[in-house]
Amino acid sequence: MISKLLLPTDFSEQAHHAFEVACQLAKQYKAQLHLIHLVEIPYSLINTADGNPSSELPEAFFFMKLAQQNFKKLKSEPFAEDVDLVEHVSFSNIHSGILEYVEKHDIDAIVMGSHGSTGFEELFIGSNTEKVVRQSKVPVFVIKKQHIHFKIDTIVFATDLEKDNIEPLKQALLFAKTQNATLKLVYINTPDRFEATDDIMLLFDKFAKDLEYDTLNFEIYNDLKVERGIMNYAKSQHADLIALGTHGRKGLAHFLTGSLSEGLVNHAKRPVLTFKIS
């Protein structure tokens, strides 16, 4: 399922937590782990022939040497032992540089860090990570704290039961199988978009039929807001991971309509896994 992982890093504490998880995933799937550090420098300093600055520039030389030193520290971590690591420094726009690297190197999944402290944008470390999550064609793991032992037993997949959620759910079910984890599908029912239980179950029956999957663990969870419902349901189920489908401005932004509560982020210490909706 996963043969190449990508970890974008700015060498921060949050990125280090993501690196630790990425190493564990790489060992589990016997995957190669690519580390990329991106540096944004003024366009006037870029060599348009290859998109990188001239090696004669003192700024470029400084950032390259600094990145090499930081990569060396990462590779010396005990948990990185026996992991096939590939390192790369790119002088480019951060989120577009990540997406281009994914395409060029056939990356199967991205692992990113997040502090998840304030505001919805910070759910995925700020604008760059949010852009990657929204635009990535491959699954993105968003890690918010240290996981010395990254063990996934229960996954909550939040859905609006629309047909475009079927493919992301199939991917989530496949991931759950590789983890020997239980996946719980949840529909958050809120006052501003309230649906009768019977109507939701009709939606679910059609959704399950289109999914062509024998048994699904499905629940309806009532809460004031969708994002709050996701967090409260995940907490009630002792979930280890929250999974969602996303595409562009739809996906997460569409799913979390209305005023985006900071509560989701402030209490969201669980990792998030997003899947592209085609």
Backbone torsions as a table, in degrees:
resi	resn	phi	psi	omega
1	MET	NA	-45.0	-179.8
2	ILE	-125.2	118.1	177.0
3	SER	-115.5	-20.3	177.7
4	LYS	-137.8	124.0	176.6
5	LEU	-110.1	149.4	175.9
6	LEU	-122.7	129.7	174.6
7	LEU	-117.3	105.1	171.0
8	PRO	-74.6	133.6	-177.2
9	THR	-137.3	139.1	169.8
10	ASP	-108.9	11.3	178.3
11	PHE	66.5	22.8	176.4
12	SER	-83.0	173.2	178.0
13	GLU	-62.5	-40.5	-180.0
14	GLN	-64.5	-41.8	178.3
15	ALA	-65.4	-32.9	178.8
16	HIS	-67.2	-39.7	176.1
17	HIS	-60.9	-41.1	179.1
18	ALA	-66.3	-37.6	178.3
19	PHE	-61.3	-41.9	179.9
20	GLU	-61.8	-42.4	177.4
21	VAL	-67.8	-42.3	-179.6
22	ALA	-60.2	-38.5	177.7
23	CYS	-64.2	-40.4	178.9
24	GLN	-65.6	-41.0	177.6
25	LEU	-66.1	-40.7	179.8
26	ALA	-60.9	-41.2	177.9
27	LYS	-67.0	-42.4	-177.8
28	GLN	-62.5	-43.4	-176.6
29	TYR	-96.1	3.0	-176.1
30	LYS	53.6	46.1	-175.1
31	ALA	-103.4	156.3	173.6
32	GLN	-83.7	136.2	-179.2
33	LEU	-109.9	116.5	178.4
34	HIS	-94.7	129.7	176.3
35	LEU	-107.4	126.8	179.0
36	ILE	-126.5	131.2	174.8
37	HIS	-115.2	124.6	-177.1
38	LEU	-110.3	136.7	-179.6
39	VAL	-123.7	123.4	176.7
40	GLU	-92.6	119.7	177.5
41	ILE	-126.1	162.5	-178.6
42	PRO	-55.0	139.6	-177.2
43	TYR	-58.3	-32.1	-177.7
44	SER	-63.1	-19.9	-178.8
45	LEU	-94.1	-3.9	-176.8
46	ILE	-80.9	137.5	171.6
47	ASN	-81.7	107.6	-173.5
48	THR	-65.3	-14.8	179.9
49	ALA	-67.1	-40.9	-178.3
50	ASP	-125.9	1.6	177.1
51	GLY	81.6	0.4	179.6
52	ASN	-113.8	156.5	178.8
53	PRO	-72.5	157.5	176.0
54	SER	-60.9	137.9	-179.3
55	SER	-66.5	-14.0	179.9
56	GLU	-80.0	-14.5	179.2
57	LEU	-68.6	129.1	179.9
58	PRO	-61.4	-34.0	179.4
59	GLU	-63.0	-45.3	-178.5
60	ALA	-64.4	-43.9	-179.9
61	PHE	-61.6	-42.8	-179.9
62	PHE	-61.1	-48.5	-177.6
63	PHE	-66.4	-35.4	178.4
64	MET	-65.0	-47.3	-179.1
65	LYS	-63.8	-41.3	179.8
66	LEU	-63.9	-42.9	179.2
67	ALA	-64.1	-41.5	179.3
68	GLN	-61.4	-40.7	177.9
69	GLN	-64.0	-42.3	-179.8
70	ASN	-69.3	-37.8	176.3
71	PHE	-62.4	-40.0	179.6
72	LYS	-60.9	-40.8	177.9
73	LYS	-63.4	-43.3	179.9
74	LEU	-61.6	-44.7	-177.0
75	LYS	-67.6	-19.6	-179.9
76	SER	-85.3	-6.3	179.0
77	GLU	-63.2	136.8	-179.5
78	PRO	-55.7	-37.6	-177.8
79	PHE	-73.5	-10.0	178.3
80	ALA	-90.8	-3.4	-179.5
81	GLU	-61.7	137.4	178.7
82	ASP	70.5	11.4	175.0
83	VAL	-95.8	132.0	178.2
84	ASP	-77.0	102.2	-174.3
85	LEU	-105.4	136.9	174.4
86	VAL	-123.6	128.1	-177.6
87	GLU	-113.3	147.1	-177.1
88	HIS	-151.4	138.6	173.8
89	VAL	-115.4	131.7	-179.5
90	SER	-127.5	134.6	176.1
91	PHE	-99.0	89.8	-174.9
92	SER	-161.6	173.8	172.9
93	ASN	-57.7	136.9	-169.9
94	ILE	-63.1	-58.3	-173.2
95	HIS	-70.0	-37.6	179.0
96	SER	-70.6	-33.7	177.2
97	GLY	-63.6	-38.0	177.7
98	ILE	-65.2	-47.8	-177.5
99	LEU	-65.1	-37.3	177.6
100	GLU	-65.9	-39.5	179.1
101	TYR	-64.2	-40.4	178.3
102	VAL	-57.8	-46.7	-179.5
103	GLU	-64.8	-47.2	-174.2
104	LYS	-66.1	-34.0	-173.0
105	HIS	-110.7	13.1	177.1
106	ASP	53.0	48.4	178.6
107	ILE	-71.1	139.6	-178.4
108	ASP	-93.9	-27.8	-179.6
109	ALA	-159.6	152.3	178.9
110	ILE	-112.3	141.1	174.0
111	VAL	-119.5	124.2	-178.2
112	MET	-130.8	154.0	178.0
113	GLY	-96.6	160.0	177.6
114	SER	-155.3	145.6	175.5
115	HIS	-89.4	-21.7	176.0
116	GLY	49.4	54.1	-174.1
117	SER	-112.0	-44.4	-176.3
118	THR	-137.7	134.3	173.5
119	GLY	72.8	152.1	-178.4
120	PHE	-60.8	-37.4	-179.2
121	GLU	-58.4	-30.7	-176.3
122	GLU	-79.8	-3.8	175.0
123	LEU	-56.9	-34.2	177.1
124	PHE	-122.4	63.7	-179.6
125	ILE	41.5	36.6	178.6
126	GLY	94.6	-174.4	-167.6
127	SER	-63.7	-39.1	-177.9
128	ASN	-62.6	-46.3	-179.0
129	THR	-68.7	-37.9	178.6
130	GLU	-61.5	-40.5	178.9
131	LYS	-63.8	-39.8	178.3
132	VAL	-62.7	-46.2	-179.8
133	VAL	-59.3	-43.6	-176.4
134	ARG	-71.7	-32.4	-171.5
135	GLN	-105.4	-12.3	-176.4
136	SER	-66.6	137.0	176.4
137	LYS	-85.8	-11.3	-179.7
138	VAL	-113.0	159.4	179.1
139	PRO	-58.6	146.8	179.0
140	VAL	-125.1	121.8	172.2
141	PHE	-89.5	128.4	175.8
142	VAL	-113.1	114.9	-173.7
143	ILE	-105.0	130.4	-172.1
144	LYS	-112.0	-10.1	178.4
145	LYS	-155.8	177.4	179.9
146	GLN	-73.8	136.5	174.4
147	HIS	-127.7	95.2	-179.9
148	ILE	-63.8	-38.2	174.9
149	HIS	-123.7	100.4	-177.3
150	PHE	-83.7	92.8	-176.8
151	LYS	-117.8	124.1	-179.6
152	ILE	-108.4	110.7	176.4
153	ASP	-105.1	-35.9	-177.5
154	THR	-131.3	127.7	178.4
155	ILE	-116.7	132.5	173.1
156	VAL	-104.5	122.2	176.3
157	PHE	-108.9	112.1	-179.3
158	ALA	-88.1	132.9	-174.9
159	THR	-143.7	153.7	172.1
160	ASP	-100.7	7.7	177.1
161	LEU	65.7	20.1	173.6
162	GLU	-77.6	153.9	-175.4
163	LYS	-59.9	-31.4	-177.3
164	ASP	-72.4	-3.6	175.0
165	ASN	-86.8	-7.9	-174.3
166	ILE	-64.5	-49.2	-177.6
167	GLU	-64.8	-45.6	175.0
168	PRO	-58.4	-38.7	179.5
169	LEU	-66.5	-38.0	176.9
170	LYS	-59.4	-42.7	178.7
171	GLN	-65.2	-40.0	179.4
172	ALA	-65.4	-38.7	178.2
173	LEU	-65.2	-38.8	177.8
174	LEU	-65.3	-43.0	177.3
175	PHE	-62.1	-43.3	179.2
176	ALA	-59.0	-38.9	179.9
177	LYS	-63.8	-41.7	-180.0
178	THR	-68.4	-21.8	179.7
179	GLN	-95.9	-2.6	-172.0
180	ASN	54.4	40.0	-175.8
181	ALA	-106.5	156.7	173.9
182	THR	-91.0	130.5	176.8
183	LEU	-105.8	128.1	179.3
184	LYS	-114.2	120.1	-179.7
185	LEU	-89.4	130.3	-176.8
186	VAL	-132.5	137.4	172.8
187	TYR	-109.7	121.5	-179.9
188	ILE	-90.7	117.8	-178.8
189	ASN	-99.9	120.4	-175.0
190	THR	-120.0	157.2	-178.7
191	PRO	-57.9	-37.6	-176.6
192	ASP	-77.2	-15.8	175.7
193	ARG	-134.4	47.1	-172.9
194	PHE	-69.1	136.2	175.0
195	GLU	-128.4	142.5	175.9
196	ALA	-66.1	147.9	-178.3
197	THR	-55.1	-44.4	-179.7
198	ASP	-59.9	-39.1	179.8
199	ASP	-68.2	-39.2	177.6
200	ILE	-64.7	-40.5	-179.8
201	MET	-66.0	-33.6	174.9
202	LEU	-64.2	-42.5	176.0
203	LEU	-60.3	-43.3	-178.7
204	PHE	-64.9	-42.6	-179.8
205	ASP	-58.9	-43.2	178.5
206	LYS	-67.4	-42.0	179.2
207	PHE	-60.3	-47.0	-178.8
208	ALA	-64.6	-37.3	179.1
209	LYS	-65.1	-43.9	178.2
210	ASP	-66.7	-30.8	-179.6
211	LEU	-71.1	-28.7	-178.8
212	GLU	58.0	50.5	178.5
213	TYR	-126.0	133.4	-170.7
214	ASP	-62.9	-57.2	-174.8
215	THR	-126.3	127.2	177.0
216	LEU	-124.7	134.3	176.8
217	ASN	-88.1	99.8	-172.1
218	PHE	-118.7	137.8	176.3
219	GLU	-139.2	151.1	170.7
220	ILE	-102.1	130.2	-178.8
221	TYR	-124.5	125.0	-178.8
222	ASN	-93.0	132.5	176.0
223	ASP	-157.5	171.7	-176.1
224	LEU	-71.9	-37.8	179.8
225	LYS	-135.1	152.4	-177.4
226	VAL	-60.7	-49.1	-176.0
227	GLU	-63.8	-37.7	177.6
228	ARG	-66.5	-39.3	179.0
229	GLY	-62.9	-40.6	178.5
230	ILE	-59.9	-47.5	-177.8
231	MET	-66.0	-44.0	-178.7
232	ASN	-66.6	-39.5	178.8
233	TYR	-67.0	-44.3	179.0
234	ALA	-59.1	-40.6	178.5
235	LYS	-65.2	-42.8	-178.3
236	SER	-65.0	-27.7	-179.0
237	GLN	-95.8	2.5	-175.7
238	HIS	52.7	43.0	-177.1
239	ALA	-68.1	144.2	177.8
240	ASP	-94.5	-16.1	-174.1
241	LEU	-154.5	139.5	173.0
242	ILE	-108.4	129.3	-179.4
243	ALA	-117.4	144.4	-178.4
244	LEU	-146.1	152.7	169.6
245	GLY	-96.4	145.6	179.9
246	THR	-148.8	144.9	167.9
247	HIS	-148.7	121.4	177.5
248	GLY	51.5	-133.1	-178.7
249	ARG	-81.2	-10.9	177.1
250	LYS	-81.5	-131.6	177.2
251	GLY	47.6	-120.0	-175.6
252	LEU	-60.1	-47.2	-176.7
253	ALA	-64.6	-37.5	179.4
254	HIS	-71.7	-41.7	-176.5
255	PHE	-67.4	-37.9	-178.3
256	LEU	-99.2	57.9	-177.5
257	THR	-70.9	164.4	179.3
258	GLY	87.5	-164.1	179.2
259	SER	-71.9	124.6	-173.8
260	LEU	-83.4	105.5	-174.2
261	SER	-66.1	136.4	175.1
262	GLU	-71.3	-15.5	-179.1
263	GLY	-59.9	-36.5	179.2
264	LEU	-58.0	-44.7	-176.0
265	VAL	-76.3	-46.5	-174.0
266	ASN	-61.8	-29.0	-179.0
267	HIS	-108.6	4.3	-175.9
268	ALA	-89.2	80.2	176.9
269	LYS	-91.5	-7.1	178.1
270	ARG	-77.4	147.2	175.4
271	PRO	-67.9	154.5	178.8
272	VAL	-119.2	141.7	176.4
273	LEU	-125.2	121.6	-179.2
274	THR	-110.1	145.5	178.8
275	PHE	-123.9	140.2	-178.9
276	LYS	-69.4	131.0	170.9
277	ILE	-93.9	122.0	-178.9
278	SER	-83.3	NA	NA
